[in-house]
Amino acid sequence: PNIDWRNIRTLVVDDSQEVREYFEEVAASIGIDCTTVSDGHKACQVIGQNEPFHIMFIDWMMPEMDGIRLIEKIRDLYHENIIVIMISSIEWAQIEEEAKKVGVHKFIAKPLLPSSIIDCINECLGQQNQLQSEISNVSTDIFLNKRILLAEDIEINREILIALLEDTGIQIECAENGLQACE
């Protein structure tokens, strides 16, 4: 709530057109200025020609210049204090050490979700996730003696939901199918 999204400038560097289009859609939905480019060379050109970006989302694996090399080049050329988020389908543990050395602030795993992108922007700009703080302030007593009916045919899904709601005090009645739920 304390961020003027219209003043946030983001750069997305990813060789996948689908990923770039996805970022553009997410950015448009929340009113963020989003520039997208397909490779490191174009990113360096855009960075040098425009006002500074606040946040850059950079794909780890790209042809010619991977994300790590691009970040090194950006830091060498522009000496700007830019927040860098690495995006990749590879596990963070495999690239974390090298990424942190070049100044990556955060990592988002593909496939990307709008909530993970927005939460990452909020975190990087030093904002507390308002929803999270509101949730943590809610007393779980409001759920005591409340009952829900869970109709789910897959046992593991029932177990997960029961575990997630365990601390709320909600009484959960389970049904394995619609017929059982009606009964």
DRENPA-3360 file (N, C-alpha, C; in nm, 2 decimals, always signed):
BEGIN
1 = PNIDWRNI = +0.08/-0.12/+0.00/+0.00/+0.00/+0.00/+0.08/+0.13/+0.00 ~ +0.21/+0.12/+0.04/+0.29/+0.24/+0.05/+0.38/+0.26/-0.08 ~ +0.35/+0.18/-0.18/+0.43/+0.19/-0.30/+0.35/+0.26/-0.41 ~ +0.40/+0.36/-0.47/+0.34/+0.42/-0.59/+0.39/+0.34/-0.71 ~ +0.31/+0.24/-0.75/+0.35/+0.15/-0.85/+0.38/+0.22/-0.98 ~ +0.32/+0.33/-1.01/+0.34/+0.41/-1.13/+0.48/+0.46/-1.15 ~ +0.55/+0.47/-1.03/+0.69/+0.52/-1.04/+0.79/+0.41/-1.04 ~ +0.75/+0.28/-1.04/+0.84/+0.17/-1.03/+0.88/+0.13/-1.18;
9 = RTLVVDDS = +1.01/+0.13/-1.21/+1.05/+0.09/-1.34/+1.12/-0.04/-1.33 ~ +1.07/-0.14/-1.41/+1.13/-0.27/-1.41/+1.19/-0.31/-1.55 ~ +1.29/-0.39/-1.54/+1.34/-0.44/-1.67/+1.34/-0.60/-1.65 ~ +1.29/-0.66/-1.76/+1.29/-0.81/-1.76/+1.37/-0.85/-1.88 ~ +1.47/-0.94/-1.85/+1.56/-0.99/-1.95/+1.54/-1.14/-1.95 ~ +1.48/-1.19/-2.06/+1.45/-1.34/-2.07/+1.44/-1.37/-2.22 ~ +1.50/-1.48/-2.26/+1.50/-1.51/-2.40/+1.37/-1.58/-2.44 ~ +1.28/-1.60/-2.35/+1.15/-1.66/-2.38/+1.05/-1.55/-2.40;
17 = QEVREYFE = +0.99/-1.55/-2.52/+0.89/-1.44/-2.55/+0.77/-1.46/-2.46 ~ +0.73/-1.58/-2.43/+0.62/-1.60/-2.34/+0.64/-1.54/-2.20 ~ +0.76/-1.56/-2.15/+0.79/-1.50/-2.02/+0.78/-1.35/-2.02 ~ +0.84/-1.29/-2.13/+0.84/-1.15/-2.14/+0.69/-1.10/-2.15 ~ +0.61/-1.16/-2.23/+0.47/-1.12/-2.24/+0.40/-1.14/-2.11 ~ +0.43/-1.24/-2.04/+0.37/-1.27/-1.91/+0.40/-1.15/-1.81 ~ +0.53/-1.11/-1.80/+0.57/-1.00/-1.72/+0.50/-0.87/-1.76 ~ +0.48/-0.85/-1.89/+0.41/-0.73/-1.93/+0.27/-0.73/-1.89;
25 = EVAASIGI = +0.20/-0.85/-1.89/+0.06/-0.86/-1.85/+0.05/-0.83/-1.70 ~ +0.14/-0.89/-1.62/+0.14/-0.87/-1.47/+0.17/-0.73/-1.44 ~ +0.27/-0.67/-1.50/+0.30/-0.53/-1.48/+0.19/-0.44/-1.51 ~ +0.12/-0.46/-1.63/+0.01/-0.38/-1.67/-0.10/-0.39/-1.57 ~ -0.12/-0.50/-1.51/-0.24/-0.52/-1.42/-0.22/-0.45/-1.29 ~ -0.09/-0.42/-1.25/-0.07/-0.34/-1.13/-0.01/-0.20/-1.16 ~ +0.00/-0.17/-1.28/+0.04/-0.03/-1.32/+0.19/+0.00/-1.31 ~ +0.27/-0.10/-1.32/+0.42/-0.09/-1.32/+0.47/-0.07/-1.46;
33 = DCTTVSDG = +0.57/+0.02/-1.48/+0.64/+0.04/-1.60/+0.73/-0.08/-1.62 ~ +0.72/-0.15/-1.73/+0.79/-0.27/-1.75/+0.85/-0.27/-1.89 ~ +0.98/-0.28/-1.90/+1.05/-0.29/-2.03/+1.10/-0.44/-2.03 ~ +1.09/-0.50/-2.15/+1.13/-0.64/-2.16/+1.23/-0.65/-2.28 ~ +1.33/-0.73/-2.27/+1.43/-0.75/-2.38/+1.46/-0.90/-2.38 ~ +1.51/-0.94/-2.49/+1.54/-1.09/-2.51/+1.68/-1.14/-2.48 ~ +1.77/-1.04/-2.46/+1.91/-1.09/-2.43/+1.99/-0.98/-2.36 ~ +2.11/-1.02/-2.31/+2.19/-0.93/-2.24/+2.24/-0.81/-2.31;
41 = HKACQVIG = +2.27/-0.83/-2.44/+2.32/-0.71/-2.52/+2.21/-0.61/-2.53 ~ +2.09/-0.65/-2.56/+1.98/-0.55/-2.56/+1.95/-0.49/-2.43 ~ +1.97/-0.56/-2.32/+1.95/-0.51/-2.19/+2.05/-0.40/-2.16 ~ +2.18/-0.42/-2.20/+2.28/-0.32/-2.18/+2.25/-0.19/-2.25 ~ +2.20/-0.21/-2.38/+2.16/-0.09/-2.45/+2.04/-0.01/-2.39 ~ +1.94/-0.08/-2.34/+1.83/-0.02/-2.28/+1.87/+0.05/-2.15 ~ +1.95/-0.02/-2.07/+1.99/+0.04/-1.94/+2.07/+0.17/-1.97 ~ +2.15/+0.18/-2.07/+2.23/+0.30/-2.10/+2.15/+0.41/-2.16;
49 = QNEPFHIM = +2.03/+0.38/-2.21/+1.95/+0.48/-2.28/+1.84/+0.54/-2.20 ~ +1.80/+0.48/-2.09/+1.68/+0.52/-2.02/+1.72/+0.56/-1.88 ~ +1.61/+0.62/-1.81/+1.63/+0.65/-1.67/+1.66/+0.52/-1.60 ~ +1.71/+0.52/-1.48/+1.75/+0.40/-1.41/+1.63/+0.31/-1.38 ~ +1.65/+0.19/-1.38/+1.55/+0.09/-1.34/+1.56/+0.07/-1.19 ~ +1.45/+0.04/-1.13/+1.45/+0.01/-0.98/+1.48/-0.14/-0.96 ~ +1.42/-0.22/-1.04/+1.43/-0.37/-1.03/+1.45/-0.43/-1.16 ~ +1.54/-0.53/-1.16/+1.56/-0.61/-1.29/+1.53/-0.76/-1.26;
57 = FIDWMMPE = +1.45/-0.82/-1.34/+1.43/-0.96/-1.34/+1.51/-1.02/-1.45 ~ +1.61/-1.10/-1.42/+1.70/-1.15/-1.52/+1.70/-1.31/-1.52 ~ +1.68/-1.36/-1.63/+1.68/-1.51/-1.65/+1.82/-1.56/-1.63 ~ +1.84/-1.67/-1.56/+1.97/-1.73/-1.54/+2.03/-1.79/-1.67 ~ +1.95/-1.86/-1.75/+2.00/-1.93/-1.86/+1.95/-1.87/-1.99 ~ +2.04/-1.80/-2.06/+2.01/-1.73/-2.19/+2.13/-1.76/-2.28 ~ +2.10/-1.76/-2.41/+2.21/-1.79/-2.51/+2.31/-1.67/-2.51 ~ +2.43/-1.69/-2.55/+2.53/-1.59/-2.56/+2.58/-1.54/-2.43;
65 = MDGIRLIE = +2.50/-1.47/-2.36/+2.54/-1.41/-2.23/+2.43/-1.46/-2.12 ~ +2.48/-1.54/-2.03/+2.38/-1.59/-1.93/+2.35/-1.48/-1.83 ~ +2.26/-1.50/-1.74/+2.22/-1.40/-1.64/+2.33/-1.35/-1.55 ~ +2.42/-1.45/-1.51/+2.53/-1.41/-1.42/+2.62/-1.31/-1.49 ~ +2.66/-1.35/-1.61/+2.75/-1.26/-1.69/+2.69/-1.12/-1.71 ~ +2.56/-1.12/-1.74/+2.49/-0.99/-1.76/+2.49/-0.91/-1.64 ~ +2.47/-0.97/-1.52/+2.47/-0.89/-1.40/+2.61/-0.83/-1.37 ~ +2.71/-0.91/-1.40/+2.85/-0.86/-1.38/+2.87/-0.74/-1.47;
73 = KIRDLYHE = +2.83/-0.75/-1.60/+2.84/-0.64/-1.69/+2.77/-0.52/-1.65 ~ +2.65/-0.54/-1.61/+2.56/-0.42/-1.56/+2.63/-0.35/-1.45 ~ +2.68/-0.43/-1.35/+2.75/-0.37/-1.23/+2.88/-0.30/-1.28 ~ +2.95/-0.35/-1.37/+3.08/-0.29/-1.42/+3.05/-0.16/-1.50 ~ +2.95/-0.17/-1.58/+2.92/-0.05/-1.67/+2.85/+0.06/-1.60 ~ +2.76/+0.03/-1.52/+2.66/+0.13/-1.47/+2.68/+0.17/-1.32 ~ +2.74/+0.08/-1.25/+2.77/+0.11/-1.11/+2.64/+0.16/-1.03 ~ +2.53/+0.11/-1.08/+2.40/+0.16/-1.02/+2.37/+0.05/-0.91;
81 = NIIVIMIS = +2.30/+0.10/-0.81/+2.25/+0.01/-0.70/+2.11/-0.04/-0.75 ~ +2.11/-0.14/-0.83/+1.99/-0.19/-0.89/+1.95/-0.32/-0.82 ~ +1.83/-0.34/-0.78/+1.78/-0.46/-0.73/+1.77/-0.56/-0.84 ~ +1.84/-0.68/-0.82/+1.83/-0.78/-0.92/+1.77/-0.91/-0.87 ~ +1.67/-0.95/-0.94/+1.60/-1.08/-0.91/+1.63/-1.18/-1.02 ~ +1.69/-1.29/-0.98/+1.71/-1.39/-1.08/+1.59/-1.48/-1.10 ~ +1.56/-1.51/-1.22/+1.45/-1.61/-1.25/+1.50/-1.73/-1.32 ~ +1.45/-1.84/-1.29/+1.50/-1.96/-1.35/+1.42/-2.08/-1.32;
89 = SIEWAQIE = +1.42/-2.18/-1.40/+1.35/-2.31/-1.37/+1.45/-2.40/-1.30 ~ +1.57/-2.37/-1.29/+1.67/-2.45/-1.22/+1.66/-2.42/-1.07 ~ +1.69/-2.51/-0.98/+1.68/-2.50/-0.84/+1.78/-2.39/-0.79 ~ +1.74/-2.31/-0.70/+1.82/-2.20/-0.65/+1.95/-2.25/-0.59 ~ +1.94/-2.36/-0.52/+2.06/-2.41/-0.45/+2.18/-2.43/-0.55 ~ +2.15/-2.46/-0.67/+2.25/-2.49/-0.77/+2.32/-2.37/-0.82 ~ +2.26/-2.25/-0.81/+2.32/-2.13/-0.86/+2.34/-2.02/-0.75 ~ +2.29/-2.05/-0.63/+2.28/-1.95/-0.53/+2.42/-1.88/-0.50;
97 = EEAKKVGV = +2.52/-1.96/-0.48/+2.65/-1.90/-0.44/+2.70/-1.81/-0.55 ~ +2.70/-1.85/-0.67/+2.75/-1.77/-0.78/+2.66/-1.64/-0.80 ~ +2.53/-1.66/-0.78/+2.44/-1.55/-0.80/+2.46/-1.44/-0.69 ~ +2.48/-1.49/-0.57/+2.49/-1.39/-0.46/+2.63/-1.31/-0.47 ~ +2.73/-1.38/-0.53/+2.86/-1.31/-0.55/+2.84/-1.19/-0.64 ~ +2.76/-1.20/-0.74/+2.74/-1.09/-0.84/+2.63/-0.99/-0.79 ~ +2.57/-1.02/-0.68/+2.48/-0.92/-0.63/+2.33/-0.95/-0.65 ~ +2.29/-1.07/-0.67/+2.15/-1.11/-0.69/+2.08/-1.09/-0.55;
105 = HKFIAKPL = +1.97/-1.02/-0.54/+1.90/-1.00/-0.42/+1.81/-1.11/-0.39 ~ +1.74/-1.16/-0.49/+1.63/-1.26/-0.47/+1.63/-1.36/-0.59 ~ +1.55/-1.46/-0.57/+1.53/-1.56/-0.67/+1.38/-1.60/-0.68 ~ +1.33/-1.61/-0.80/+1.20/-1.66/-0.82/+1.21/-1.78/-0.92 ~ +1.14/-1.89/-0.88/+1.14/-2.01/-0.96/+1.03/-2.00/-1.07 ~ +1.06/-2.05/-1.18/+0.96/-2.07/-1.29/+0.89/-2.20/-1.26 ~ +0.77/-2.21/-1.29/+0.68/-2.11/-1.36/+0.65/-2.00/-1.26 ~ +0.64/-1.88/-1.32/+0.61/-1.76/-1.24/+0.47/-1.74/-1.21;
113 = LPSSIIDC = +0.44/-1.69/-1.09/+0.30/-1.65/-1.05/+0.30/-1.50/-1.03 ~ +0.19/-1.44/-1.06/+0.18/-1.29/-1.03/+0.21/-1.26/-0.89 ~ +0.16/-1.34/-0.79/+0.18/-1.32/-0.65/+0.33/-1.32/-0.61 ~ +0.40/-1.41/-0.67/+0.54/-1.42/-0.64/+0.62/-1.30/-0.69 ~ +0.58/-1.25/-0.81/+0.64/-1.13/-0.87/+0.61/-1.01/-0.78 ~ +0.49/-0.99/-0.75/+0.45/-0.88/-0.67/+0.50/-0.88/-0.53 ~ +0.50/-1.00/-0.47/+0.56/-1.01/-0.33/+0.71/-0.98/-0.34 ~ +0.77/-1.03/-0.44/+0.92/-1.00/-0.45/+0.95/-0.85/-0.47;
121 = INECLGQQ = +0.87/-0.78/-0.54/+0.88/-0.64/-0.56/+0.86/-0.57/-0.42 ~ +0.76/-0.61/-0.35/+0.73/-0.55/-0.22/+0.85/-0.57/-0.13 ~ +0.90/-0.69/-0.12/+1.01/-0.73/-0.03/+1.13/-0.65/-0.07 ~ +1.16/-0.64/-0.20/+1.28/-0.57/-0.24/+1.28/-0.42/-0.21 ~ +1.16/-0.37/-0.22/+1.14/-0.22/-0.19/+1.12/-0.19/-0.04 ~ +1.15/-0.30/+0.04/+1.14/-0.28/+0.19/+1.01/-0.27/+0.25 ~ +0.91/-0.32/+0.18/+0.77/-0.31/+0.23/+0.74/-0.44/+0.30 ~ +0.67/-0.43/+0.41/+0.61/-0.55/+0.47/+0.49/-0.60/+0.39;
129 = NQLQSEIS = +0.47/-0.72/+0.38/+0.35/-0.77/+0.31/+0.23/-0.75/+0.40 ~ +0.15/-0.65/+0.36/+0.04/-0.60/+0.45/-0.05/-0.72/+0.48 ~ -0.08/-0.80/+0.38/-0.17/-0.91/+0.41/-0.12/-1.00/+0.51 ~ +0.01/-1.03/+0.50/+0.08/-1.13/+0.60/+0.07/-1.07/+0.74 ~ +0.09/-0.94/+0.76/+0.08/-0.89/+0.89/-0.06/-0.89/+0.94 ~ -0.16/-0.86/+0.85/-0.30/-0.87/+0.89/-0.34/-1.01/+0.93 ~ -0.29/-1.11/+0.86/-0.32/-1.25/+0.89/-0.26/-1.29/+1.03 ~ -0.14/-1.24/+1.05/-0.07/-1.28/+1.18/-0.14/-1.22/+1.30;
137 = NVSTDIFL = -0.21/-1.10/+1.28/-0.28/-1.04/+1.39/-0.42/-1.09/+1.41 ~ -0.47/-1.18/+1.33/-0.60/-1.23/+1.34/-0.60/-1.34/+1.45 ~ -0.69/-1.33/+1.54/-0.70/-1.43/+1.65/-0.76/-1.56/+1.59 ~ -0.69/-1.67/+1.62/-0.75/-1.80/+1.57/-0.87/-1.84/+1.65 ~ -0.90/-1.77/+1.76/-1.02/-1.80/+1.84/-1.15/-1.79/+1.76 ~ -1.15/-1.70/+1.66/-1.27/-1.68/+1.58/-1.31/-1.80/+1.51 ~ -1.23/-1.90/+1.49/-1.26/-2.03/+1.42/-1.30/-2.14/+1.51 ~ -1.29/-2.12/+1.64/-1.32/-2.23/+1.74/-1.47/-2.26/+1.72;
145 = NKRILLAE = -1.50/-2.39/+1.73/-1.64/-2.44/+1.72/-1.70/-2.42/+1.58 ~ -1.62/-2.38/+1.48/-1.67/-2.37/+1.34/-1.64/-2.51/+1.27 ~ -1.73/-2.54/+1.18/-1.71/-2.67/+1.11/-1.71/-2.64/+0.96 ~ -1.63/-2.72/+0.89/-1.64/-2.72/+0.74/-1.65/-2.86/+0.69 ~ -1.70/-2.87/+0.57/-1.71/-3.00/+0.50/-1.61/-3.00/+0.39 ~ -1.52/-3.09/+0.39/-1.42/-3.10/+0.28/-1.45/-3.22/+0.19 ~ -1.49/-3.19/+0.07/-1.52/-3.30/-0.03/-1.40/-3.31/-0.12 ~ -1.32/-3.41/-0.11/-1.20/-3.43/-0.19/-1.17/-3.58/-0.20;
153 = DIEINREI = -1.15/-3.62/-0.33/-1.13/-3.76/-0.35/-0.99/-3.81/-0.33 ~ -0.89/-3.72/-0.33/-0.75/-3.76/-0.32/-0.71/-3.74/-0.17 ~ -0.67/-3.85/-0.11/-0.64/-3.86/+0.03/-0.53/-3.76/+0.07 ~ -0.42/-3.75/+0.00/-0.31/-3.66/+0.03/-0.36/-3.52/+0.03 ~ -0.45/-3.48/-0.06/-0.50/-3.34/-0.06/-0.58/-3.31/+0.07 ~ -0.66/-3.41/+0.11/-0.73/-3.40/+0.24/-0.63/-3.38/+0.36 ~ -0.53/-3.46/+0.36/-0.43/-3.45/+0.47/-0.36/-3.32/+0.47 ~ -0.33/-3.27/+0.35/-0.26/-3.14/+0.35/-0.35/-3.03/+0.40;
161 = LIALLEDT = -0.47/-3.02/+0.36/-0.56/-2.92/+0.40/-0.59/-2.93/+0.55 ~ -0.60/-3.05/+0.60/-0.62/-3.07/+0.74/-0.50/-3.02/+0.82 ~ -0.38/-3.05/+0.77/-0.26/-3.00/+0.84/-0.25/-2.85/+0.83 ~ -0.29/-2.79/+0.72/-0.28/-2.64/+0.71/-0.38/-2.57/+0.80 ~ -0.49/-2.63/+0.83/-0.59/-2.57/+0.91/-0.59/-2.62/+1.06 ~ -0.49/-2.70/+1.09/-0.48/-2.76/+1.22/-0.48/-2.65/+1.34 ~ -0.41/-2.55/+1.32/-0.39/-2.45/+1.43/-0.51/-2.36/+1.44 ~ -0.61/-2.36/+1.35/-0.72/-2.27/+1.35/-0.83/-2.32/+1.45;
169 = GIQIECAE = -0.83/-2.44/+1.48/-0.94/-2.49/+1.57/-1.07/-2.53/+1.49 ~ -1.06/-2.52/+1.36/-1.18/-2.56/+1.28/-1.20/-2.71/+1.28 ~ -1.32/-2.75/+1.30/-1.35/-2.89/+1.29/-1.38/-2.93/+1.15 ~ -1.31/-3.03/+1.10/-1.32/-3.06/+0.96/-1.38/-3.20/+0.94 ~ -1.49/-3.20/+0.86/-1.56/-3.33/+0.83/-1.52/-3.36/+0.69 ~ -1.47/-3.48/+0.66/-1.42/-3.52/+0.53/-1.52/-3.61/+0.45 ~ -1.53/-3.59/+0.32/-1.60/-3.68/+0.24/-1.51/-3.71/+0.12 ~ -1.52/-3.83/+0.07/-1.43/-3.87/-0.04/-1.50/-3.84/-0.18;
177 = NGLQACE = -1.62/-3.81/-0.18/-1.69/-3.78/-0.30/-1.82/-3.70/-0.28 ~ -1.88/-3.66/-0.38/-2.00/-3.58/-0.37/-2.12/-3.65/-0.30 ~ -2.13/-3.78/-0.33/-2.24/-3.85/-0.26/-2.22/-3.85/-0.11 ~ -2.10/-3.88/-0.07/-2.07/-3.88/+0.08/-2.09/-3.74/+0.13 ~ -2.05/-3.64/+0.06/-2.07/-3.50/+0.11/-2.22/-3.48/+0.13 ~ -2.30/-3.52/+0.04/-2.45/-3.50/+0.05/-2.51/-3.57/+0.17 ~ -2.46/-3.69/+0.19/-2.51/-3.77/+0.30/-2.47/-3.71/+0.43;
% end
